[in-house]
Amino acid sequence: MKTHPPLPILLLGATGYIGSRLVPRLLDAGYAVRAMVRNPEKLAGRPWAKHPQLEIVRGDLFDLSSLDDACKGCQAAFYLVHSMNPEVSDFASADLEAAQNFAYSSAKAGLEQIIYLSGLGDDSTPLSHHLRSRTETGEELRRGSVPVTILRAAMIIGSGSASFEILRYLVERLPIMITPRWVQTRCQPIAVRNVLYYLIGCLKQPETRGETFDIGCDEILDYRMLMRIYAEEAGLPRRLILPVPFLTPRLSSYWIHLVTPVPAALAKPLAEGLSCPVLVQDRRIRDLIPQEIFSCRTAIRLALERIREQHIESAWYDAGQLPPVEWINPGDPTWAGGAMYVDAREVVLEASALQVWETLSRIGGENGWFFADWLWRLRGRLDKLVGGVGLRRGRRDPQQLAVGDALDFWRVARVDEARRLMLVAEMKLPGEAILTFELHENGASTRLVQRAWFHPQGLLGMIYWWLVVPLHHFVFNGMLKGIAKDCAGKIVTGPTKISE
């Protein structure tokens, strides 16, 4: 008797914090996975990207045609997307429209189940805008004909999660904290490993279909207790925490923005949610999908181990679209005209392209920028002050770069090993900026070309460029020399400025 291969599981949000951890675990569990993403190139550098059971398709929740194609032929779907990012002004409306579109397409394709990760909150009390939006998204998904399983979680503790990064940086950087009253809010966080186990378990357990479950640890504690546990696990002195009544969520978000890597646009809805008690009301899932539930202390310890090992599987800043870079080619049909500035410099090294690449691919983060790191840190602080991302995001992996990775206040747009690296600026600028490195091997030597591209916006952008040009000779020449020194490549010629 001929057997048919199992239908794939559709995953929406594969580039996000939970999604990029769930994909490899589904593959390891034997499932075929179809990941729908807006930028497939962002997954190309993942270690599981070429798995034979994985299909990566381009699609958008606001494009019904691509959504229909993605849903077609799938068994079930994980809905792990949300629009809470600086690029979306009204994330609640965007999330409702996206959920409505997916409910329609999933019903049309005949999916058997949708699994949705929502936020935990007491429906009998006023919810924050963020938590209310998560609840409304689940309700919108349920208006379709496909059974929806909803898992409601509070703070997810894991290396790289936005909530954990806020906790981590506040505790590590501030021995004395004047905090809002939300530090006294009771909560039941959950380890990211437990969340992933529940998500996969819902596929295997038919009784979860059409149901809503609360997931969390056994302990009930407040955020002040969480901060103290973190300090103990991180080997830090006990922190003095002083709650005051006058710090609003907006003020809290600005403080979080300045002290942590999380930008104010993301910190504000998260800070608003911290004032809402998030306690587990329904424990039925414990019987349906039994597992060891980690305590908050254990979850924090595991997350810190990953950070110390520099093995952060995914992070909150992985999500988001890649910025367009077509404007660097004036011959491209999308070129809109106007001024464009280029600063190009080169150095010829007595080294192989691979040797130079091994150094270049470690740029940024804890490794620094090979020259004048104090200037890069100053630029990061200035960026933070005007609402930018600053340098604190660092990089996910200290050795490897992949398309879509955040790199301090840049985003990796292209990676061609031993040939080319392209970084697109995400700092606040009066224009668009790109930094590229190209390697040209010739016998025993390699020519390294560095270009800074800038497309100004109006007169302010042009003034900005001419103000920073004097620094380029100092910083960029120093960087090229620093790269040469790090890779032990003797400088044959340069660094020299070249005309474009």
C-alpha positions in Angstrom: 0.0 0.0 0.0 1.4 3.4 -1.0 1.9 5.9 1.8 1.8 9.6 1.3 4.3 11.9 3.0 2.8 14.0 5.8 1.5 17.4 4.9 3.8 20.3 5.9 3.3 22.5 9.0 3.0 26.2 8.0 5.0 28.6 10.3 4.4 32.3 10.2 7.0 34.3 12.0 10.0 32.1 11.3 12.4 35.1 11.6 11.1 36.1 15.0 12.3 35.1 18.5 10.1 32.1 19.0 9.7 31.1 15.3 13.4 30.8 14.6 13.8 28.5 17.6 10.7 26.4 16.7 11.6 25.6 13.1 14.7 23.4 13.9 12.8 21.6 16.7 9.9 20.8 14.4 12.4 19.5 11.9 14.1 17.4 14.6 10.6 16.0 15.6 10.2 14.7 12.0 7.7 17.4 10.7 7.9 18.9 7.2 7.9 22.7 7.7 6.9 25.5 5.3 8.1 28.9 6.6 6.4 31.9 5.1 8.5 35.1 5.4 8.7 38.5 3.8 12.5 38.2 3.3 13.5 34.6 2.5 17.2 35.7 2.3 17.0 36.4 6.1 16.9 32.6 6.7 19.6 31.7 4.3 22.3 31.9 6.9 20.6 29.7 9.5 22.2 26.3 10.1 18.9 24.6 9.3 18.0 26.6 6.2 19.0 23.8 3.8 17.2 21.0 5.7 15.4 18.7 3.1 12.2 18.9 5.1 12.1 22.7 5.1 10.5 24.9 2.4 11.0 28.6 2.6 8.4 30.7 0.7 8.0 34.4 0.2 4.7 35.8 1.5 3.0 38.6 3.3 0.0 38.5 5.6 -1.4 41.6 3.8 -1.1 39.9 0.4 -4.0 37.4 0.1 -2.6 35.8 -3.0 0.8 34.9 -1.4 -1.1 33.9 1.8 -3.4 31.5 -0.1 -0.3 29.9 -1.8 1.5 29.5 1.5 -1.5 27.8 3.2 -2.3 25.5 0.2 -1.5 21.8 1.0 -0.6 22.4 4.7 -1.8 20.4 7.6 -1.7 23.0 10.4 -0.1 26.4 11.1 1.7 28.2 13.9 0.8 31.9 14.0 3.7 33.6 15.7 3.6 37.1 14.1 2.8 40.5 15.5 3.3 44.1 14.3 4.7 45.6 17.5 7.8 47.2 16.1 9.0 50.7 15.4 8.0 50.4 11.7 4.3 50.1 12.4 2.5 53.1 14.0 -0.8 51.3 14.9 0.2 47.7 15.6 -3.2 46.7 17.0 -5.0 47.5 13.7 -2.3 45.9 11.6 -2.5 42.7 13.8 -6.3 42.5 13.4 -6.1 42.9 9.6 -3.4 40.2 9.4 -5.4 37.8 11.6 -8.5 38.3 9.5 -6.6 37.6 6.3 -5.0 34.5 7.8 -8.3 33.2 9.1 -9.8 33.5 5.6 -6.8 31.8 3.8 -6.4 29.0 6.3 -10.2 28.1 6.1 -10.0 28.3 2.3 -7.0 25.8 2.3 -8.7 23.5 4.8 -6.2 23.6 7.6 -6.9 21.4 10.6 -5.5 23.6 13.3 -4.0 27.0 14.1 -1.7 27.4 17.1 -1.3 30.9 18.3 1.0 32.2 21.1 -0.8 35.1 22.9 -0.2 37.1 26.0 -1.4 36.2 29.5 -3.7 38.6 31.3 -6.8 38.6 33.6 -9.8 39.4 31.3 -11.7 40.8 34.3 -9.2 43.6 34.8 -8.2 46.4 32.4 -5.5 45.2 30.0 -2.7 47.2 28.4 -2.9 48.1 24.8 -0.4 45.4 23.9 -2.1 42.6 25.9 -5.6 43.6 24.7 -4.3 43.5 21.1 -2.9 40.0 21.6 -6.3 38.9 22.9 -8.2 40.5 20.0 -5.9 38.8 17.5 -6.8 35.4 19.0 -10.5 36.3 18.8 -10.2 37.3 15.2 -8.4 34.0 14.3 -11.3 32.1 16.0 -13.9 33.8 13.8 -12.7 31.6 11.0 -13.7 27.9 10.6 -10.3 26.4 11.5 -10.0 25.3 15.2 -7.5 27.6 17.0 -5.4 26.6 20.0 -4.3 29.6 22.0 -1.4 29.5 24.5 -1.3 32.5 26.8 2.1 33.3 28.2 3.5 36.1 30.5 7.2 37.1 30.3 9.2 34.5 28.4 12.6 34.0 30.0 15.3 33.1 27.5 18.5 34.5 26.1 17.6 37.2 23.6 14.0 37.8 24.5 13.0 41.4 24.7 11.5 41.1 28.2 14.6 39.2 29.5 16.9 41.8 27.9 15.1 44.6 29.7 15.5 42.7 33.0 19.1 41.8 32.3 20.3 45.3 31.4 18.4 47.1 34.2 19.9 44.8 36.9 23.4 44.7 35.5 23.7 48.5 34.9 21.8 49.9 37.8 22.9 49.0 41.4 20.2 51.4 42.6 16.9 51.5 40.7 14.1 54.1 41.1 11.3 52.1 39.5 7.6 52.5 38.7 5.1 50.6 40.9 4.9 47.8 38.3 7.9 46.2 40.0 5.3 45.0 42.6 3.0 43.5 39.9 2.6 39.7 40.4 3.5 37.5 37.4 4.2 33.9 36.4 7.0 33.9 33.7 7.9 30.8 31.7 11.2 29.5 30.3 11.4 29.6 26.5 12.2 25.9 26.4 8.9 25.1 28.1 7.1 27.4 25.6 8.6 25.5 22.6 7.7 22.1 24.1 4.1 23.2 24.6 3.8 24.6 21.0 5.0 21.3 19.5 2.9 19.3 22.0 -0.3 21.0 20.7 0.3 19.5 17.3 0.5 16.0 18.8 -2.5 16.4 21.1 -5.9 16.7 19.3 -7.6 17.6 22.6 -5.9 21.0 22.5 -7.8 22.1 19.3 -10.2 25.0 19.8 -9.0 25.5 23.4 -7.2 28.3 25.3 -4.5 27.5 27.8 -2.5 29.5 30.3 1.2 28.6 30.5 3.6 29.7 33.2 5.9 28.5 36.0 4.6 27.3 39.4 5.8 30.3 41.3 4.0 33.6 41.7 6.4 36.4 42.2 6.7 40.1 41.4 9.3 41.8 39.1 11.3 43.1 42.1 11.8 39.4 43.1 12.8 38.6 39.6 15.4 41.3 39.6 16.9 40.0 42.8 17.0 36.4 41.5 18.7 37.7 38.4 21.3 39.6 40.5 22.0 36.4 42.5 22.4 34.2 39.4 24.6 36.7 37.7 26.8 37.0 40.8 26.0 40.7 41.3 25.6 42.5 44.7 22.0 42.9 45.8 20.2 45.7 44.0 18.4 48.5 45.9 15.0 48.9 44.3 12.9 51.9 45.2 9.3 52.0 43.7 7.9 55.5 43.2 4.3 56.4 42.0 5.2 59.1 39.4 7.0 57.1 36.7 4.4 56.5 33.9 4.8 53.8 31.3 5.9 56.4 28.8 8.7 57.7 31.1 9.6 54.1 31.9 9.9 53.3 28.2 12.3 56.2 27.7 14.4 55.0 30.7 14.4 51.4 29.3 15.4 52.8 25.9 18.4 54.6 27.3 19.6 51.8 29.6 18.8 48.7 27.6 19.1 47.7 23.9 15.3 47.8 23.5 14.0 50.9 21.7 11.3 53.1 23.2 8.8 52.1 20.5 9.0 48.5 21.7 9.6 49.3 25.4 6.5 51.4 25.8 3.9 48.6 25.1 6.0 46.2 27.1 6.2 48.6 30.1 2.4 49.2 29.9 1.9 45.4 30.2 4.1 45.1 33.2 1.5 46.9 35.3 -1.1 44.2 34.6 -1.1 41.0 36.8 -0.3 38.0 34.6 -1.2 34.8 36.5 -2.1 31.3 35.4 -5.8 30.6 35.8 -6.2 27.4 33.8 -3.7 24.5 34.4 -5.4 21.9 32.1 -2.4 21.9 29.7 -0.2 20.4 32.4 -2.2 17.1 32.1 -2.5 17.2 28.3 1.2 18.0 27.6 3.2 17.0 30.7 6.8 18.3 31.0 9.2 19.5 33.6 8.4 23.2 34.3 11.5 25.2 35.1 11.5 27.6 38.0 12.3 31.2 37.3 15.7 30.8 38.9 16.5 27.8 36.7 15.2 29.6 33.5 17.4 32.7 34.3 20.4 30.4 34.9 19.9 28.6 31.6 19.6 32.0 29.7 22.7 33.3 31.4 24.6 30.2 30.4 23.7 30.7 26.7 24.8 34.4 26.9 28.2 33.5 28.6 28.7 30.8 25.9 27.9 33.4 23.3 25.3 31.0 21.9 22.1 33.1 21.4 19.9 31.0 19.1 17.5 33.9 18.4 16.9 37.4 19.7 14.1 40.0 19.7 16.0 42.2 17.1 16.0 39.4 14.5 12.5 40.3 13.4 11.7 43.1 10.9 12.2 43.7 7.2 15.5 44.2 5.5 15.9 47.8 4.4 16.0 48.3 0.6 19.4 48.9 -0.8 18.6 49.4 -4.5 19.5 53.1 -4.4 23.3 52.4 -4.3 23.0 51.5 -8.0 21.9 54.6 -10.1 21.2 52.3 -13.0 18.5 50.4 -11.1 14.9 51.1 -12.3 13.9 52.0 -8.7 16.5 54.8 -8.6 14.7 58.0 -7.6 17.5 60.5 -8.5 19.0 63.1 -6.2 22.4 63.3 -4.5 24.4 60.3 -3.4 27.8 60.4 -1.7 30.4 57.7 -1.6 33.6 57.5 0.4 35.8 54.7 -1.0 39.1 53.5 0.4 41.3 50.5 -0.2 44.2 48.6 1.2 46.2 45.8 -0.3 47.3 43.1 2.2 49.7 40.2 2.0 47.0 37.7 3.0 44.4 35.4 1.5 40.8 36.6 1.1 39.7 33.9 3.5 42.2 35.1 6.1 40.9 38.7 5.8 37.3 37.5 5.8 37.8 35.6 9.1 38.7 39.0 10.7 36.1 41.0 8.9 33.2 38.7 9.8 33.9 39.4 13.5 33.3 43.1 13.2 31.2 44.9 15.8 29.6 43.7 19.1 32.1 42.8 21.8 34.8 42.5 19.1 34.6 46.2 18.3 35.4 48.0 15.1 39.1 47.5 14.9 39.8 51.2 15.5 38.6 54.2 17.7 36.0 52.1 19.5 35.4 55.1 21.8 34.1 57.1 18.8 31.7 54.3 17.8 30.5 54.1 21.4 29.9 57.9 21.4 28.0 57.6 18.2 25.9 54.9 19.7 25.1 57.0 22.8 24.1 60.0 20.6 21.9 57.7 18.5 20.2 56.5 21.7 19.5 60.1 22.8 17.6 60.8 19.6 15.6 57.6 19.7 17.8 55.3 17.7 18.9 51.7 18.5 22.4 52.5 19.6 25.2 49.9 19.9 23.8 47.8 22.7 22.1 45.2 20.4 25.6 43.9 19.6 25.5 40.8 17.5 23.9 37.4 17.8 27.0 35.4 17.1 30.6 36.6 17.7 32.1 34.7 14.8 29.4 34.2 12.1 27.3 36.7 10.2 24.0 36.0 8.4 21.7 38.1 6.3 19.2 39.9 8.5 21.4 39.9 11.6 21.5 43.0 13.7 25.0 44.3 14.1 25.2 47.2 16.6 23.3 50.0 14.8 23.6 48.2 11.4 21.6 45.4 9.7 23.5 42.8 7.7 22.0 43.0 4.1 24.4 40.7 2.1 27.0 38.2 3.0 29.2 36.6 0.3 31.9 34.7 2.1 35.4 35.9 1.4 34.0 38.3 -1.2 31.5 40.9 0.1 29.8 42.2 3.3 27.0 44.9 3.2 25.7 46.6 6.2 22.6 48.9 6.1 22.4 51.6 8.8 19.5 51.5 11.3 20.7 54.5 13.4 18.8 57.8 13.2 20.1 59.7 10.2 18.9 62.4 7.8 19.2 59.9 5.0 20.1 56.3 4.3 23.6 54.9 4.8 25.3 51.7 3.7 28.8 50.4 4.6 30.3 47.7 2.3 33.5 45.7 2.2 34.7 43.9 -0.9 37.6 41.5 -1.1 39.6 40.9 -4.4 42.2 38.1 -4.1 45.2 38.3 -6.5 47.8 35.6 -6.0 49.2 36.0 -2.4 47.6 39.3 -1.8 44.1 40.6 -1.2 42.7 44.1 -2.1 40.1 45.2 0.6 37.8 48.0 -0.6 35.6 49.8 1.9 32.8 52.1 0.8 30.5 54.3 2.8 27.4 55.2 0.8 25.0 58.0 1.8 21.7 59.0 0.2 20.8 62.3 2.0 17.3 63.5 2.7 17.1 67.2 1.9 19.5 69.9 2.9 20.0 68.5 6.5 21.2 65.3 5.0 23.8 67.0 2.8 25.0 69.1 5.8 25.3 66.0 7.9 27.5 64.3 5.2 29.9 67.2 4.9 30.2 67.4 8.7 31.2 63.8 9.1 33.5 63.7 6.0 36.6 65.0 8.0 36.2 62.0 10.4 36.3 59.4 7.5 40.0 59.8 6.9 40.7 59.2 10.6 38.2 56.4 11.3 38.0 54.5 8.0 41.8 54.4 7.4 42.2 53.3 11.0 39.7 50.5 10.5 41.5 49.2 7.5 44.8 49.2 9.3 43.1 47.5 12.3 41.7 44.8 10.1 45.2 44.3 8.6 46.7 44.0 12.0 44.1 41.6 13.3 44.4 39.2 10.4 48.2 39.4 10.5 48.3 40.6 6.9 51.2 42.9 6.0 50.1 46.1 4.3 51.5 46.2 0.7 49.9 49.5 -0.2 47.4 51.9 1.4 45.1 52.7 2.9 44.3 55.1 0.2 41.2 57.0 -0.9 39.9 56.0 -4.4 37.6 58.0 -6.7 34.3 56.6 -7.8 
